[in-house]
Structure formats: structure tokens, C-alpha cells
């Protein structure tokens, strides 16, 4: 028992999923794409961080430079003012130059600090507060020098300028060191990413080329196999269609003879005097007509599949054509009522007769006992309906009624049929520029065809379906 269970699992009961190469290739490509995008994003982000940190580092260095100039120029101006007071010298122009340079440097310092704050690299408020205090002290010293109060200027310089300068430079130095570390770490990270990217390029590209090449080879092989199978199927279809066409042609000749001889016998006085012989001849004619119709359907189907079905259009008088189409069925024992209005349609006479015969034969076999044909003109269209009082078509196949080989359970929708009649009617009606529909009206089955009236459309004299 155990080996049997194992074999069953191996044959069709295994639940382990099969590996899909296309899915695997798609996943691999997606992962590789995500990795590449991640690398690109990382490089872009790292470059952005390096650029921002480098710009902030430059601003910090600029702030240190400006703060040093501010301190040096203010100290020089205070010194020259003190010398003038002690020795009576006049260094006014030099003092103006020092205070001007100090003012310019203070402006540069303020600008550098503002850019640092805008960059988001300043961790707290200490830098701004230290800058503001140094700027206030510098402005106060400049005002004392301009006013000639060298003693007060010297007092402010000695008590506050140096300490505030040391505080500001300490903050700027710490910030500069931090920014320098950030630049170094970002640069190292970019270096590692670059090494990883080079490894991936060296690994992924050959791997991808090999995988893609193998998949292309397999796809080409599958394509070649598919084309071979397709060609074999085409040859098989062509042979089948040729066989059907040849068989149909071969069958039509004896059938025509059988039908013709049967009709001659039916007109013989001796045969007509024997009711049994008349009944047998009626059956022969009826079955021969059915067989001839089936052969014609097979031949028409073969021509449709080969694209070789031609329509020769002409003006056809429906009122005259209808009896000629229905009389052979009446002679075989059918009772068919005719109620058609006069009308001339633009159609193929032989194909028009064929689709009417198919509809009447379908009604005779599978419909009710009462069959009639009604025809009327509606606008620029002639409407012809084949009506019977039979049960109609099962609802589950109504939507597929005009397709080939429609089945109901294990049998065709219409028993004793090859399943082509209604599909051929549909194809012929469309080929002649018309349409067909099926309806149940007041307990009756209506197959209604609509074809254009003569002059209603500019149709060619010949058309290939």
C-alpha cells in the first residue's frame, strides 16, 4: 500500500509548487534593479551629504577667519587710540581703517553663521548667541573709538572681547571638527558603496548575460518547437479540409443520381398506384435530401475554413424564390406554410436557398409539426422568419447556438446532426450582409434572417467570405 501512495503522489498528488523560470527571472531582475536603484540612491544621498557638510565646513572656516580679523582689528584700533592718548599722536586714519575692516569682518562672520544655521548643521543655539555677543561688543568698542573715549574702549576690550572671542572660536572649532568627521565618514561610505558597486557590476553583468542568453536560447527552442507543431497542425487541418472537400464532391454525384431517380420513380404511374412504394420513395427522397444537405454543409464548412467561399450577388425575388426552395421539402412529405410579402433582395441565390433549406430542415427534424415561413419588408431590409411550434432550444446553449459543434451533455444540441447547420446559416447570412437571430415568441420558435433589399447597399458582384 505504501508504494502505491508514493506513486500517486508522484503522478498527480504532489502539492510542492513547480519552479517557474519566468517568475524566477522576473524576481531576479527585480531584485537586481532594486539593488542598483539602492546603490544609485545611496551614492546620490552620500554625495549630497558630502556636499552639504563641505559647504558647512567652509562656512565654519570662514567664520573662524572673520572672527579672528574682528578681534585683531578691534585690538589694533584700541591700541592706536591708547597711544594717541598717552603720547599725543594722531592715528585717526589708521583707526578708521581698523574699525572699517572690523565692521566688514563682522558682516562676514554674521553671514557665515547664518549660512551654517540654514544648512541645519548647527546642533544648538550656542553659536548664534556667541556671535551676537561678539558683534555687540565689537560695535560698542567701535563706538567708543569713534567718540574718542579710548579708556572705555580699552576697558571693554580687556574685560569682554577676548573671552567672547574664545567662546565663539571654541564653538566654531568644535563644529568644524564635527563637519570634518562627517565629510570623512561620508567619503568612506561612498568608497565602500563604490567597491560594492564595482563588485556587483563585475558579478551581475556576466551573470545577467549568461541567464539572458540561456533564456533566449530556450525561448528560441520553444518557439521552434511551437512553430513545428503549428506547421504540423496546419498540414493536418489542410489534409482534413482537403479530405472533406474531396469526400463531399465524391458523395454529391451519387446522391444527385439517387435523388433524381427517386423523383422519377415517384412520378411513375405504377409506383403511385402502390401506397407502400410511394411511402418508401418518400422516405428515400427525404433521407437523400438530408444527406445531400449534410454533404453541402461539410463542403461549405471546408470552403469557409479555406477562405474560398464565394458569393455571387444578384437581385432575387423572394416571392418567386421561396416556392422553388420549399417544393423539394414538400415533395418529401413535409407540410410548410408560406406567407411572404413581395420583395427583391440583393443576395447570392444559391446560398440563400441553402440557408433556407437548413433552417427548414432544422425545424422539420427538431421543431413542431406546424412549420411556416413568413416574410416582410422592414425599411431597407427584408425579414424572413422560419417558425415552428416545437419546444425550442435549451436555454443553456442559446448564447452559443450559432457556433460549431455545440453540445448538450454528451450529445450535440440537435441529435442526428453534425452540428454545422446553424453555424453555416450564421456564416452565410453574415457573408451576404445580413444577420440571423433566435427567439421564442408566444410558445413558438422563430429563426429570423435579415438581408438587404436590392439597391439598399452598394454590394460587389462577387465577394469572398
Secondary structure, 3 states (H helix, E strand, C coil): CHHHHHHHHHHHHCCCCCCCHHHHHHHHHHHHHHHHHHHHHHHHHHHHHHHHHHHHHHHHHHHHHHHHHHHHHHHHHHHHHHHHHHHCCCCHHHHHHHHHHHHHHHHHHHHHHHHHHHHCCCCCCHHHHHHHHHHHHHHHHHHHHHHCCHHHHHHHHHHHHHHHHHHHHHHHHHHHHHHHHHHHHHHHHHHHHHHHHHHHHHHHHHHHHHHHHHHHHHHHHHHHHHHHHHHHHHHHHHHHHHHHHHHHHHHHHHHHHHHHHHHHHHCCHHHHCCHHHHHHHHHHHHHHHHHHHHHHHHHHHHHHHHCCCEEECEEEEHHHHHHHHHHHHHHCCCCEEEEECCCEEEECHHHHHHHHHHHHHHHHHHCCCCEEEEEEEECCEEEEEEEECCCCCCHHHHHHCCCCCCEECCEECCCCCCCCHHHHHHHHHHHCCCEEEEEEECCEEEEEEEEEECCCCCCCCEEEC
